[in-house]
Amino acid sequence: MIEPFATIRRLSTGLAHRAKGKAKDRREARRHKGPPLLCFLLTTSGAKKAQVMNLSAQGACLVLDDSAQPGGLLPLHLSNPEQLCSRAVTLRVSHCTGQAGGPWIVGGPFVEPLPLETLYALFR
């Protein structure tokens, strides 16, 4: 059995290698890595925990147990560990990389960008 974090490292390294190729990085906002954020994917059957790899005002990259269809919309709830700041957002999936049984690396832009004050508050 492959260790989940080893799989995540392998998958994210593959994404980084592709990003170093001929394709230009089209992101307009700085991505933030910081203290762990709480992130839940809101589904009809309840909330499922997701891991935030990075977050910007424009979008996010997440680790999920399930795949997501590119072009699809994912309703999310973000909060800082102390839950002093929380925000509901919708992510439009632009990429999904993984293997059957997960984990899956899913990323894309938010339908509505996060206000900078909210972004900074999430990392406090």
Backbone as CSV, one residue per row, in Angstrom:
resi,resn,N_x,N_y,N_z,CA_x,CA_y,CA_z,C_x,C_y,C_z
1,MET,0.835,-1.178,0.000,0.000,0.000,0.000,0.882,1.245,0.000
2,ILE,0.546,2.200,-0.818,1.320,3.426,-0.901,0.873,4.374,0.193
3,GLU,1.858,4.960,0.870,1.562,5.942,1.910,0.920,7.166,1.276
4,PRO,-0.200,7.678,1.824,-0.900,8.804,1.196,-0.011,10.013,0.970
5,PHE,0.845,10.374,1.939,1.665,11.569,1.762,2.723,11.367,0.684
6,ALA,3.217,10.137,0.536,4.160,9.857,-0.549,3.462,10.017,-1.892
7,THR,2.230,9.580,-1.971,1.451,9.733,-3.200,1.215,11.200,-3.503
8,ILE,0.864,11.979,-2.477,0.643,13.414,-2.674,1.918,14.079,-3.170
9,ARG,3.066,13.737,-2.559,4.346,14.314,-3.006,4.603,13.961,-4.460
10,ARG,4.353,12.697,-4.827,4.596,12.259,-6.198,3.679,13.003,-7.158
11,LEU,2.416,13.116,-6.813,1.467,13.798,-7.685,1.792,15.276,-7.802
12,SER,2.110,15.931,-6.688,2.392,17.360,-6.751,3.708,17.617,-7.474
13,THR,4.681,16.700,-7.372,5.924,16.844,-8.116,5.649,16.737,-9.605
14,GLY,4.765,15.838,-9.985,4.385,15.720,-11.394,3.747,16.988,-11.905
15,LEU,2.894,17.606,-11.096,2.283,18.881,-11.491,3.339,19.962,-11.628
16,ALA,4.318,19.982,-10.720,5.371,20.991,-10.780,6.222,20.816,-12.034
17,HIS,6.521,19.563,-12.399,7.308,19.323,-13.614,6.562,19.801,-14.848
18,ARG,5.247,19.563,-14.897,4.467,20.040,-16.038,4.444,21.560,-16.081
19,ALA,4.365,22.187,-14.898,4.313,23.649,-14.847,5.628,24.260,-15.310
20,LYS,6.755,23.526,-15.170,8.050,24.044,-15.584,8.267,23.919,-17.087
21,GLY,7.372,23.220,-17.756,7.494,23.033,-19.197,7.223,24.326,-19.942
22,LYS,6.699,24.216,-21.135,6.473,25.364,-21.993,5.293,26.219,-21.554
23,ALA,4.374,25.642,-20.818,3.182,26.389,-20.411,3.556,27.450,-19.381
24,LYS,3.049,28.656,-19.586,3.303,29.766,-18.682,2.352,29.675,-17.493
25,ASP,2.845,30.024,-16.313,2.000,30.060,-15.131,1.029,31.223,-15.292
26,ARG,-0.270,30.921,-15.357,-1.277,31.939,-15.616,-1.891,32.495,-14.341
27,ARG,-1.407,32.074,-13.199,-1.989,32.550,-11.948,-1.677,34.027,-11.763
28,GLU,-2.694,34.766,-11.324,-2.530,36.198,-11.128,-2.309,36.561,-9.666
29,ALA,-2.632,35.666,-8.754,-2.533,35.961,-7.334,-1.492,35.068,-6.674
30,ARG,-0.831,35.601,-5.666,0.168,34.853,-4.921,-0.511,33.732,-4.139
31,ARG,0.085,32.535,-4.175,-0.428,31.401,-3.421,0.198,31.424,-2.026
32,HIS,-0.598,31.098,-1.024,-0.144,31.131,0.359,-0.135,29.738,0.948
33,LYS,0.926,29.451,1.662,1.000,28.241,2.467,1.235,28.732,3.882
34,GLY,0.570,28.179,4.812,0.708,28.667,6.170,0.181,27.656,7.146
35,PRO,-0.292,28.169,8.289,-0.858,27.251,9.273,-1.996,26.463,8.637
36,PRO,-2.242,25.275,9.125,-3.311,24.453,8.542,-4.651,25.175,8.585
37,LEU,-5.355,25.099,7.496,-6.709,25.622,7.425,-7.667,24.455,7.503
38,LEU,-8.846,24.710,8.032,-9.889,23.699,7.993,-10.661,23.916,6.697
39,CYS,-10.846,22.860,5.954,-11.572,22.949,4.697,-12.494,21.747,4.596
40,PHE,-13.748,22.031,4.285,-14.723,20.964,4.119,-15.404,21.105,2.772
41,LEU,-15.491,19.990,2.059,-16.253,19.905,0.826,-17.690,19.620,1.230
42,LEU,-18.600,20.496,0.824,-20.004,20.352,1.210,-20.726,19.524,0.157
43,THR,-21.243,18.373,0.570,-21.935,17.474,-0.351,-23.359,17.238,0.142
44,THR,-24.162,16.617,-0.683,-25.542,16.320,-0.287,-25.591,15.321,0.862
45,SER,-24.530,14.523,1.015,-24.497,13.537,2.100,-23.755,14.055,3.333
46,GLY,-23.350,15.317,3.327,-22.647,15.888,4.480,-21.342,16.530,4.069
47,ALA,-20.564,16.949,5.057,-19.287,17.617,4.813,-18.148,16.598,4.847
48,LYS,-17.234,16.713,3.881,-16.059,15.844,3.833,-14.824,16.714,3.991
49,LYS,-13.924,16.301,4.862,-12.715,17.076,5.118,-11.795,17.041,3.897
50,ALA,-11.183,18.182,3.604,-10.214,18.308,2.517,-8.963,18.967,3.075
51,GLN,-7.815,18.666,2.494,-6.554,19.282,2.900,-6.209,20.386,1.902
52,VAL,-5.878,21.565,2.399,-5.498,22.690,1.541,-3.994,22.622,1.293
53,MET,-3.604,22.496,0.017,-2.182,22.525,-0.337,-1.707,23.965,-0.450
54,ASN,-2.491,24.804,-1.134,-2.206,26.223,-1.181,-3.489,26.963,-1.497
55,LEU,-3.470,28.252,-1.179,-4.668,29.071,-1.281,-4.261,30.466,-1.709
56,SER,-5.028,31.053,-2.598,-4.837,32.448,-2.975,-6.202,33.109,-2.981
57,ALA,-6.223,34.405,-3.220,-7.503,35.104,-3.313,-8.293,34.595,-4.511
58,GLN,-7.608,34.072,-5.523,-8.251,33.646,-6.758,-8.677,32.182,-6.780
59,GLY,-8.038,31.318,-5.971,-8.369,29.899,-6.029,-7.591,29.071,-5.027
60,ALA,-7.639,27.749,-5.196,-7.002,26.842,-4.244,-6.610,25.540,-4.915
61,CYS,-5.707,24.835,-4.246,-5.336,23.475,-4.620,-5.576,22.625,-3.378
62,LEU,-6.327,21.551,-3.535,-6.767,20.721,-2.415,-6.382,19.263,-2.612
63,VAL,-6.353,18.531,-1.529,-6.219,17.078,-1.568,-7.554,16.516,-1.101
64,LEU,-8.180,15.709,-1.972,-9.488,15.118,-1.685,-9.408,13.601,-1.739
65,ASP,-10.343,12.952,-1.085,-10.432,11.488,-1.148,-11.052,11.020,-2.461
66,ASP,-11.844,11.885,-3.090,-12.551,11.529,-4.323,-12.116,12.431,-5.465
67,SER,-12.328,11.955,-6.672,-12.002,12.766,-7.843,-13.076,13.827,-8.047
68,ALA,-12.754,14.797,-8.888,-13.712,15.847,-9.237,-13.611,16.081,-10.739
69,GLN,-14.712,16.366,-11.354,-14.768,16.556,-12.801,-14.295,17.964,-13.168
70,PRO,-13.265,18.099,-14.036,-12.874,19.436,-14.501,-14.084,20.163,-15.087
71,GLY,-14.230,21.421,-14.699,-15.380,22.225,-15.104,-16.480,22.199,-14.056
72,GLY,-16.430,21.216,-13.155,-17.447,21.113,-12.106,-17.246,22.150,-11.011
73,LEU,-18.272,22.331,-10.199,-18.236,23.282,-9.095,-18.220,22.534,-7.769
74,LEU,-17.321,22.950,-6.871,-17.229,22.336,-5.544,-17.525,23.384,-4.482
75,PRO,-18.616,23.229,-3.726,-18.868,24.142,-2.614,-17.965,23.775,-1.434
76,LEU,-17.269,24.775,-0.898,-16.317,24.555,0.189,-16.611,25.484,1.350
77,HIS,-16.180,25.061,2.522,-16.218,25.917,3.706,-14.799,25.969,4.256
78,LEU,-14.222,27.177,4.315,-12.865,27.381,4.818,-12.928,28.075,6.170
79,SER,-12.048,27.682,7.086,-11.921,28.415,8.348,-10.523,28.204,8.897
80,ASN,-10.092,29.158,9.745,-8.801,28.970,10.403,-9.010,28.037,11.601
81,PRO,-7.918,27.453,12.151,-8.077,26.454,13.213,-8.863,26.965,14.429
82,GLU,-8.707,28.243,14.743,-9.433,28.798,15.883,-10.880,29.116,15.511
83,GLN,-11.201,29.004,14.235,-12.521,29.280,13.683,-12.999,30.699,13.989
84,LEU,-12.023,31.632,14.026,-12.353,33.036,14.215,-12.766,33.660,12.889
85,CYS,-12.388,33.004,11.813,-12.737,33.481,10.476,-13.166,32.272,9.652
86,SER,-14.282,32.395,8.970,-14.719,31.313,8.093,-15.378,31.914,6.864
87,ARG,-15.380,31.134,5.799,-15.928,31.641,4.535,-16.408,30.468,3.687
88,ALA,-17.571,30.609,3.102,-18.075,29.645,2.122,-17.640,30.138,0.744
89,VAL,-17.066,29.243,-0.053,-16.608,29.581,-1.404,-17.008,28.453,-2.344
90,THR,-16.972,28.742,-3.637,-17.207,27.724,-4.653,-15.997,27.676,-5.564
91,LEU,-15.415,26.486,-5.702,-14.240,26.274,-6.539,-14.681,25.689,-7.876
92,ARG,-14.216,26.269,-8.971,-14.456,25.705,-10.304,-13.238,24.833,-10.625
93,VAL,-13.437,23.534,-10.751,-12.336,22.580,-10.936,-11.699,22.775,-12.307
94,SER,-10.381,23.031,-12.303,-9.661,23.134,-13.575,-8.753,21.930,-13.787
95,HIS,-8.346,21.270,-12.683,-7.534,20.051,-12.838,-7.801,19.093,-11.690
96,CYS,-7.638,17.812,-12.000,-7.806,16.748,-11.018,-6.812,15.646,-11.379
97,THR,-5.874,15.396,-10.474,-4.843,14.399,-10.722,-4.826,13.412,-9.563
98,GLY,-4.758,12.127,-9.877,-4.699,11.145,-8.809,-4.812,9.743,-9.334
99,GLN,-5.265,8.874,-8.461,-5.403,7.469,-8.814,-6.655,6.927,-8.154
100,ALA,-7.164,5.860,-8.653,-8.363,5.245,-8.075,-8.122,4.966,-6.601
101,GLY,-9.053,5.310,-5.785,-8.906,5.119,-4.349,-8.300,6.320,-3.662
102,GLY,-7.862,7.322,-4.445,-7.326,8.581,-3.903,-5.928,8.421,-3.371
103,PRO,-5.318,9.464,-2.913,-5.863,10.814,-2.853,-5.822,11.504,-4.220
104,TRP,-6.606,12.559,-4.345,-6.704,13.321,-5.577,-6.293,14.760,-5.317
105,ILE,-5.498,15.332,-6.194,-5.132,16.741,-6.107,-6.042,17.485,-7.066
106,VAL,-6.825,18.397,-6.503,-7.845,19.122,-7.248,-7.600,20.617,-7.072
107,GLY,-7.636,21.348,-8.164,-7.419,22.785,-8.052,-8.195,23.563,-9.079
108,GLY,-8.283,24.857,-8.823,-8.949,25.745,-9.751,-9.246,27.085,-9.111
109,PRO,-9.901,27.940,-9.870,-10.243,29.266,-9.351,-11.564,29.246,-8.585
110,PHE,-11.725,30.235,-7.719,-13.005,30.432,-7.053,-13.948,31.142,-8.011
111,VAL,-15.223,30.868,-7.917,-16.222,31.558,-8.728,-16.194,33.051,-8.390
112,GLU,-16.109,33.368,-7.098,-15.955,34.745,-6.612,-14.649,34.803,-5.832
113,PRO,-13.699,35.669,-6.221,-12.435,35.744,-5.477,-12.653,36.100,-4.010
114,LEU,-11.727,35.622,-3.167,-11.769,35.966,-1.749,-11.296,37.403,-1.564
115,PRO,-11.973,38.181,-0.746,-11.426,39.498,-0.407,-10.086,39.297,0.319
116,LEU,-9.124,40.171,0.083,-7.806,40.027,0.700,-7.892,40.006,2.221
117,GLU,-8.815,40.785,2.790,-8.950,40.795,4.260,-9.328,39.401,4.763
118,THR,-10.198,38.721,4.050,-10.617,37.368,4.436,-9.452,36.400,4.275
119,LEU,-8.730,36.510,3.184,-7.579,35.635,2.956,-6.581,35.770,4.093
120,TYR,-6.222,36.999,4.450,-5.255,37.213,5.520,-5.803,36.747,6.863
121,ALA,-7.097,36.953,7.102,-7.698,36.509,8.362,-7.678,34.992,8.487
122,LEU,-7.815,34.285,7.382,-7.760,32.820,7.433,-6.406,32.311,7.901
123,PHE,-5.355,33.077,7.656,-4.007,32.649,8.033,-3.561,33.192,9.392
124,ARG,-4.457,33.846,10.114,-4.097,34.348,11.465,-4.329,33.297,12.493
